[in-house]
Amino acid sequence: MSQFTINILFVGASFLLYFGIAIWARAGSTKEFYVAGGGVHPILNGMATGADWMSAASFISMAGLLAAGGYGASSYLMGWTGGYVLLALLLAPYLRKFGKFTVPDFIGDRFYSKTAALVAVVCLIVASTTYVIGQMTGAGVAFSRFLEVDNTTGLIIAAVVVFFYAVLGGMKGITYTQVAQYVVLIIAYTVPAVFISLELTGNPIPGLGMFSTHTESGMPLLTKLDQVVTDLGFTAYTADVPNKLNMVLFTLSLMIGTAGLPHVIIRFFTVPKVADARWSAGWALVFIALLYFTAPAVGSMARLNLIDTVYPQGVDAPALPYEERPSWMQTWEDTGLIQYSDLNGDGRIQMYNDGGLGAAQAALATAEAEGGDVAAATAAVEAARSAHSDVLEGKFDNAGWQGNELDVNKDIMVLANPEIANLPPWVIGLIAAGGLAAALSTAAGLLLAISSAISHDLIKRNLNPNISDKGELLAARISMGVAIVVATYLGLNPPGFAAQVVALAFGIAGASLFPALMMGIFSKRINSIGAISGMLTGLILTLVYIFVYKGWFFMAGTANFPDTAEYWLLGISPLSFGAIGALINFIVAFAVSSVTAPPPAHIQELVESVRSPKGAGAAIDH
């Protein structure tokens, strides 16, 4: 049986399960569509939250980031898990006690203002749309490889699948589908990791295997990895980061973004009681930790396996001839996610830190072919060639290498890992189903958050308060369909790979929604004008800073400055700016509130009651 057939069987079986659940749990009312009827068990909600949370960024992209960035990329682990602690302690039980369907619901009522609710809708849509771009990108990567189609076709297939079960089932269908998706993705992630850990270290627990002895060399695995990457001119895998401020801000941005993301927060409206909201958050953290404990091992072992593939006799011996490349590399080349250029004409695959020479030469070729600025591209090649001659005292120059020849998209590392390690075909089929489950589960949750913001918070609260339950349900489904089309279009040209796009979304949510939620719960003095001013300031400043470096509205070729450290303000990356945006949000909200009238007495009493999470009614409509 061919690998393609096995992939189809695994992916097809999992999709039949998801579709069956969606049909069984079809939403018949807005309450079932928005909050699954409010009766989900905390453990099931924890599993669904884990699947909602462990997106394409976690499953597909995070291990790729760790493989490429080593210790420097550990901010993703610390920020995303730390954010759940914030969410469980500071937000989830209080928001559940308030008993509304959505985040804009809470903000609109707490700040006694339709304008505040509308601003929250805008913040929610911007953050969720940015986030869903990353999910569609990841789903496109997975579909393109395992269904052996191009990336664009894979993305469209993903959109059709999400449209079916998300639009049909709403929160009720999504919740029970996500429970199944969690089981699929955690098995798919850990089983290959166990195989690879046994193969490289003899230890069946990947998280411990990473700190064990590398069987072939007799050295600690991380020491071996440090050795081979530094021999190829890269920074040591375990090396410290040069910019601690940026790392701290980035970690903080991910933490507050986690606590402010609406598609996760609405999960806590689906449980019966306030105590269940706390238990849901606790169970979610347990289920998430199962994957996050494994991810660093997957990343480090994938990096070592890839280098061993390219340099089968060691990094000081001749590299692998291109014609002898393994079949998995050929398959990924067909998707466009691995690219090879024989820059020195020797027919071998040189993969190393070339000081940017290969990228500069590719840019020059593009400029010559498309009529670009050839003079500037030529100057960049000369500068890169000079840097190339300095790497490891000219080691690569002397060997006749003319630049890095193998470009591997970081998003493929987890998906390709079983193939690189020559694992059985059924393991490869399993990880195909897992990668798709991860991307689709989060995409569905985000699309629900977007659709509820439009149908419930925009149409029901503001445009047509008398709309019927049936009409609101139709509006929710239509808005979700439109959101899928927009996310698919933007996913074709994302502003980075999956985890980077997700990090941008976290920064936006952290800078706009998180401060408003925190102040709404813990401060009686913040009024509507202060909250609105803070949200708008945090959102606009963060978006402008991101667009200046990533392109306006993420459109290619519209960036004002290169997205490199020397151009960042005070060395702060666009991925890290969410923490600064949140701080400015807090300052503006408190400053404006201090010079304007305090909230009405009944609102201050409401804040007092919400801060005492002793019970809650069901999530209520207006």
N, C-alpha and C positions, 0 to 999 in steps of 0.2 A: 504494500500500500504506500502510495507516494506521500511526501510530507504535506503537499497541498491538500490532499484528500483528508489526512488526519486533522489538519487545521480547520477545514470546513466542518468536520464532524464535531470537534470541540466547540467551535464558535457557534455553529448551528444549534447544537443541543442547549447551550447556555441562552441563546436568543429565544428559542422556543419556551424555555422556562420563564424568561422575563415577560414575553408576550402573554403567556398563560396567566401569570400573576396579574398583569395589567388588566386583562379582560375580567378576571375573577374579582379584582378590587376596584372596578370602575367607579369613579366618583359620581354620585347621584345628586349631590348638593354642594353649595359653596363651602360648607363646613368640612365636608369630606375632601373637597378639592384643595382647600387651604391648609387644614390641620388634621387630616385623616380622621375626622370625627372626634378628636381629642381623647382617644382611648387606647393609645399604643403602650405596650408594656415597656418599662425602663430598659430592660436588657435588649429587647428588640430595637428600641429606639437608639440605644447605644451602638448596636451593630449598624443600623441604618445611618447614624451620624458618622460612624467610622468610614463607611463607604462613601457617604456624601463628602467627607473631608479628604479621604485618601484618593485624590484625583489623579489625572494623568501626570500632574506635577510630582506627586509622591511616588506613584507606581513606576512611571516610565522615566521621568526626567530627573528626580532627585539623586538616584544612584549614579546617573550620568554626570551630574554636577559634582558629586563626591569623587567619582573616578577621575575627573579632569582637575578638580580644584583641591582635593585632599582636605586637610584640616581647615583651610580657608573657607570651604563651603559648608562647614558644620553649623553655620548660622541658621541654615534652613532647618536643621534638626532642632536646634535650641529654640528658635523663634516659634515654630509651628507647635511644638509640644508645650512650651511655656504659655502660649496664648490660650491653650485649653484650660490651664489652671486659672488664668484670669477670668475666662468665661464662666467656669464652674463656680468660682468664689464670688465674683463681683456682679455678674449680669444675669445668668440663666434663671436662678430662683426668683429674682425680683421681677424680671420681665414676665415670667410665667404667672406670678401673682397678679400682675396688672390685667392679664386675661384678654389680650387682643390678638388679632390674626397676624399682624405684620409689624415690622420696625417703624415705618411711617405712622401706623396707627398709634403706637406708644408716643412717638415724638409729637404728633399733632395734638393729642389729648393732654400730654404732660405740659406742653408749652402753649396750650390753649390757643392754637393758631393753625388755620388752614395753610397759611404761607409756610410755616415750619414743616408741616406734613409734606407740602409740595417740594420744598428744598430737599427733604429726606428722600423723597421719591427720585429726584434727580441724582442725588448722591448714590442711592442704591442702584439705579439703572447703569450709571457710569462704571461703578465698581464691578457689578455683576457681569456687565457686557465685556469688560476687559478680562475678567476671570474666565468667562466662557470661551473667549478666543483661544486661551491656552488649552482648554479641554478639547475643543474641536481640532486644534493642531495635533494634540497627542493622539486623538482617535484616528485622525487621518494617517498619521505615521503607522499606527498599528494595523489599520485596515490595508494600507498600501502594501505592507510587507506580507502579511499572512494570507491575503486574498490575491496577492501578486498582481496588483493594479498600480497605476500611478497615484501620486499623493493626492491630486485633486479629486480623482474618482473615489479614493478612500474616504476623503472628507465628506463628500456628498452622500455616500452610503451611511456614514455615521449620523449625518443629519436626519436622514429618512428614518433610521431606527429610533433615535431619540424622539423624533416627532410622534411616532406611533404610540409608544408607551407613556410618554410624559403628558402629551395632550389628552390622551384617553383617560388615564388614571388619576391625574392630579397628585396631591400629596399622599392620598391613600394608596394609589398604585405605586407611586415612587417609593414610599416607605418600605413596602413589602418586597418590591423589586430590589431595593438596595440591601435588604437583609440577605437575599440570595447572592447579590453581587459581592457583598463582603466575603461570604464563604468562598466564592470562586476566586476572588483576587488574593485573599490571604494564603490559600492553598497554592495558587499559581506562583506567588512570590517566594514562599518559603521552601517549597519542594526543590526547585532548581538550586536555590542557595545551599540547601543541605548537601545535595550531590556535589556541587562545586567545592564546598568547604571540605568534604571528605576527600575529594580528589587532590586538593592542594595541601591540606594540612592533616588529614586523618581525623579531624574533629567534626562531629555531626552537627554541632551548634554554631551556625555562621558567626554570631556575635562574639563567641569565644575563639573560633578558628582564626579570626583576624589577628588575634594576639598570640597565636600558636606558632609553632615552627613550620616553615615551608619545607615540605617533605623532600623535594628534589635537591635543594641547596643546603639544607641543614641550618639555615639562618632563620631568625624570626621573620614572619611574612612581611611585616611593615618595613623592616630593615632591608630586606631583599628588594621591595618595591622602591624604597628611597634610592637604593643603589642604581637600579636600572633607569629610573627616570632622570636622575642627575647625570648619568653617563650619556643620556640623550639630550642634555642641555636644559631640561626642565627644572623648575624649583622642586626641592625635595617634597615628597608627598605629605610628610608630617611637619613641614616647616611652618613657623608662625607667620601671621599676616603683618605686613608693613604698616597698615593703617588701622590701628585699634579703634579709633573713633568711628570710622565708617562701619566696622564690624559690629560695634555695640549699637549704633543707630539702626543698622539693618536688622539685627536681631530684635530690637525693640519695635521696629516698624512691622515685622512679621507677627510679633506677639499681639500688639494692639489691633492689627488688621484681622487676625484670627478672631479676636473677641468682638470685632465690629462687623463681621461678614454676615449679611442678612440671611443667606441660605442656610447657615448653620444655626443662627438664633431662632429661626422659625421652627426648627425641629423641637425646641423645648416647649412650644405651644401645643404639641401633639400628645403630651402625657396628661393623665388625669389630675395630678396634684403637684404642689410646689416641691415636696420631698422627692417626687419622681423626677423632677427636672435636675436636682442635684445628683441623684443616682444615675440618670442618663448620661450626664457629663462625666461622671466617674467611670462608668462602663465604656463610654466612648474612648476615654484616655487609655484604658486597658487594651481595647481592641486596636487602637492606633499604635500603641507601643510595640505590639507584636511585629508590625511591619518596620517601624522606625528603629527597633533594636537590630534588625537584620540589614537595613539599607547600607550602613557604612561598610559592612563586610562585602555586600554585593558590589559596591562601587570599587573598593580596593582590589578585589579579586578579578573583576572585569578588566580593570586597567592592566593588571599583570598578565592576564590571559591574552589580551589584545597585543601587548608588546611581545609576548612569547610567540604569537602567531606570525608577526611581521619579522621577528628576529629569532627563528627557530634554533639557531646555534649560539645565541647570545648576542648582546648588542655590539660587541666588538668584532663580530664575524659578519660576512656579507649578508645583506637583507634578503628576504624572500623574493624570488623572481616573480614578476607579475603574472606570467603564464601559469605558474604553479599555485596561484592563490586559491584558497578553499572555496567550495561552492557557495557557502553562506555569504562570502564577500561579493561574489558575482550577483547573487540575488538582491542584496542591498544596494548594489550599484544600479540595478535596474530601476529602483525606486528614486534614485537621485540623492539618497541620503548618505551614500559613501561615494566619494569622487577621487579619481586617481589621475595624476598628470606626471608623465615621465620627463621631468625637467632637465635631467642630465643625459638622457638617452641610453642608460645602461640596462634598461629592462627590469630593474629591481625596484622595490617599494621602500623608499627612504621616508621614515616617519620620525620627526625630531623637532626640537625647538630651533627654528631657522631665523629667529629675530624679525619675523614678519616678511621675509624675502618672497616666499611663495605667494602670499596674498598680494603683495605689491606687484609681482609679475602678472598675476591674473588680472589685477585692476588695469595694468598697462595694456594688456591684450584686449580687454573690454573697451578701453578708451580708443584704441586704434580701430577696432571693428565698428564701433558705434559713433565715432566722431566726437569723442569726449576731449577733455583737457590732457592731451598727450604729453605736453611739456611738464605739467605738474606730476603726472603718473610716472614719467621717466625720472624725475628728481626723487620721487618716493622710492623707486627701485634702487637708485644709487645709494640713498641713505640706508635702506634695508640691507644692501649688499655690504656696506661698511660695518653695520651691526653684526651681520652674519659672520664676517671674518674675525670678530672679537669673541664669539661664543666658544667657550672652552679652549681659548688661545688658538683659534683657527683650526680646531680638530676636523670640522666638517668641510671647511674650505679645502684643506689639504687632501681630504678623501675624494674631492671632486664632486661633492654634493652641491646642487644648485638651488636648494629650497625644499621645504616639506612637500612631499608628493601625495600624501594620503590625508584627505579631509573626512573625518568621521563625525556625523551629527551626534551631539551628546544624547539626544532623545532615543537613540537606538540601543544604548549600551545594555539596558536590562533585557530588552526584547531579543537582542542578538547573543546575549551571554550564554544561554544553553547551547546554541550552535557553535560558538567559539570553543566551548568546553567539550564539544562532541557528545552531548547528552542524548538519550534516546529520543526518537521522534515524538513520542507521546508527551514528553516534558515540554517540547517546543510548542505543541498544540495547546497544552495547558496554559502556558504563559501568554499565548495569543488571546485565549479567552479571558485571562486575568487582566491583561492590559486594556482590552476593550471594556471590560466591566468597570475598571477604575475611571476611565475617561467618561463613559456614558453615565455613570451614577452621579458624578458631580455636575455634569452638564445638565442633567435633568433637574437637580436641586436648584441650580442657578436660574434656569429658565422658569421654574415655578416662582422663584422670588421676583423675577422681572415681571411675569404675567400678573401676579397678585398685586404688585405695586401699581401696575397700569389699571387693571380692572377694578380692584377694591379701593386703593388709595386715591387714584386719579379720577376714575369714572364715578364710582359709588359715593365717595366723600365729597367730590367737588362738582363734577359735570352733570351727573344725573342721580341724585340721591334716591329717587323713587324707582330706580331700575329693579326689575323682578329678580328673584334668585336664579331663575333659568336664564334670563338675559345677562346677568353678571357672569354666570358660568360660561356662556358662549363667548363673552368678551374676553374672559381669562384664556380660553383656548385659542382664540384668534390672535391675541397679543403674544401668546407663547409661540405660535407658528411664525409670526413676523420676527420675533426675537431669534428663532432658529435660523431663519434666512439671513438676517444681519450677521449673526455670529459665524455662519458658514462662509459668508463673503469675506469677513475680516480674517477668518482663520486661514484663508488662502495666502495672505501676505501678513503674517504675524510680526510684531515688533521684537522678536527674539524667540528662543525655544520655549517649550511649555512652562518650565519652572520660572523662567524670567518674567514671562507675561503674567503668571499668577502672582509673583512678588509685586509687580506693579499694581495689580488689583488690591493686594493687601495694603499697600501704601495709601491708596486712594480711600479705602474703607476706614483705615486707621486714622487718617487725617480729617475725615468728614463725619462719619457716624459714631465712632467710638467715644469721642469726647462728649457728644450730645447725649448719648446713652448714660455715660457715667455721671455727668452733671445732672441729668434728669432724675437719676435715682438718689444721688448722695448730696445734692445741694438744693435747698429750698429757695435760695436767693436768685438763681439763674432764671431770667424771664425770657419771654418769647423773642424779644429784639436781640438779646444777647446770644441766644442759641442760634438764631438765624444768621446773625453776623459771623459767629464763630464757624458754623458749618460752611458758609459760602467762602470765607477767607481761607480756611483749611483746604477745601476742595480746589478752589481756583489756583492758589499758590502751588499746590502739589501737582496739579495737571500742567500748569505752565512750565514748571521745572522739568517734568517728565517729557513734555512735548519738545522743549528746546533741544533735548539730546536724542530723543527717540523718534522725532518726526511729528508734525502737527496732526493730531487725530490718528497717529500711528501710520501715516501714509509715507511710503518710501520716498527718500530724496528731499524731504521737507525739514529736516533737522537744521538748527542754526549752528550747532557746534558738534564736533566729533564726540562720541560717547566714550571718552577716555579720561583717565584720572587727572591728567594735566589741565583739562578744561573744566572739570567739576568745581563748583563753588566750595571753597574750603576743603576740597577733597571728598565731598559728600556725593556719593553715587545717586542717580535718579531712583534706584531701587531702595535706597535708604532714606529718602527725603520724607516719607510718610510720617516718621517720628517727629521731624521738625514741623511739618504741617499740623500735626496733632497738638504740639506744644503751642503753636501760634493760635490755633483754634481755642484752646483753653484760655489763653491770655486775653484774646479779643472778647470772648463770651463774658468773662468775669469783669473786664474793664467796662464794657457797654452796660452790663446789668447793674454795675455799681453806681452808674450815673443816670439810670432810668428807674421807673417805678417798679417796686417789687411785685412778684406774682400775686394774684388774688389769694385770699385766705383759704378758699376751698382747695386750691391747687397745692398750697403748702401742707394742708392736712392730708391730701392725696399722697404726697411724697413721704410723709411720715408713715402712712399705712402701708405703702409699697415696701418700705425698708424693714418691715417686720414680717418676714415670710412665714407666717404660721398657717396659711391656708390660701386657697384660691378657688374661684369658681371656674366654670368652663370658659374657654375662649369665646368671646361674644362679638356679635356684629353690631353695627350702629343702629 
